[in-house]
Amino acid sequence: MSKQVKKVGILTAGGLAPCLSSAIGYLVDEYSRVAPDVEIIGYVNGYMGLLKGQSIPVTPEVRQNALFLTEHGGSPLGNSRVKLTNVKDCVKRGLVKEGDDPQKVAADQLVKDGVDVLHTIGGDDTNTAAADLAAYLARNSYGLTVVGLPKTIDNDVYPIRQSLGAWTAAEEGAKYFVNVVKENSANPRMLIVHEVMGRNCGWLTAATAAAYRKLMDGFNYLPAFGLTRDREEVHAVYVPEMAFDVKAEAARLRKVMDKNDCVNIFVSEGACVETIIAELEAKGEEVPRDAFGHPKLDKVNVGGWFAKQFGDMLGAEKTMVQKSGYFSRAAAPIAKDKELIQACAKKAVECALAGVGGVVGEDENKNGELRACEFTRIKGGKPFDTDTPWFNALLAAIGQPKGAVVAVKH
């Protein structure tokens, strides 16, 4: 142990993922097991609570029942999207006063609260914010350790092999579509667009489609009475990493529509975003952006764009866009994810007590070793590898030609 750790702070930030509540539970349980004298607090609503000095204590009752948290989705502490280096946004939202440096405000609050270790549980934005804060703390000799855990259902954080909660999100999205696909019986020539979360990375869309098809393998069908697998099949998968010929795909899917009276498309919410934004701006419409500079995807409306593009070309009588994101990201983790979350939480506590900062995960550049990956190496936007064998098998199974791979900016 590099120094005595007396008090630990925990916060969750960014969007939800099926790991937040569990990660807190496993962290508290592990501290209670290996360092029971360490005091623990949770900051309310992520970095917002840290800036405002709002926290709640981990009481003996919470410690005793910490694993209850692993049964739930969401975060008991609450989340927010705050970028500490975006001073203008922090001032505008009333999180700091004019002239204040949010990083200094956060650092001073940690000192005021007597926190020796801060655990951040979040995605690329949360952990790059944690990296910025850790660098600030080091530059200014605050002597605090920051240890992050990688939460993002997009599974797109360098150099983390598998983000916490991503497996669960894919499974839940698949369950969601099992019901949604039945809408093809509500109308002839139905086009259903299943929009899946994934701003820059298509992993979740591809994994959700694969998980859905695996669920289909367990169902019985009755073709003699109109209940066919073909009608409920995934007919196309579109991800940000691949370009495709709209006219050629429309011609292929028109044949599917003519045969099955329906077409089902899985699309990442980040697919074709630049094209759609260009179209909107050409019309004089402004696309709002969040504190991190990301375009707000509800305005871009990728699913709606795909429905409009293909609806007429396929001769669809009705189009439907369904988004599984809020359903899947709020779920409690499946067993496979729980195992990974617990392993990462144990390693995070080990690193914290040893004074080793970073984001804990399986390091792709070190043969998948579970370790605290250096903050300087953490960044988002890791693309989905479209050469992954299971993805190519998926495309082959549904008869979709693989599009040209788009050059992804890093």
Protein Blocks (a to p, Z undefined) as FASTA:
>chain_A
ZZdcfbdcdddehjdddklmmmmmmmmmmmmmmmmmbccdddehijmlmmnopacdddfk
lmmmmmmmmmpgcjfkbpadddfklmmlmmmnopacehiafklmmmmmmmmnopabdcdd
ddfklmmmmmmmmmmmmmnonopacddddddfklpacfbfbaghklmmmmmmmmmmmmmm
mmmmmpghiacddddehfkbcklmmmmmmmmmmmmmmpccdfknopafklmpcfbdcdfk
bccdfklmmmmmmmmmmmnopacddddfkgoklmmmmmmmmnopacdddfkopacfklno
mmlmmmmmmmmmnopabdcdddfklmmmmpccdfklmmmmmmmmmmmmmmmmnopacddd
ddfklgopacdddfklgcghiacdfkbmklmmmmmmnopacdddddddZZ
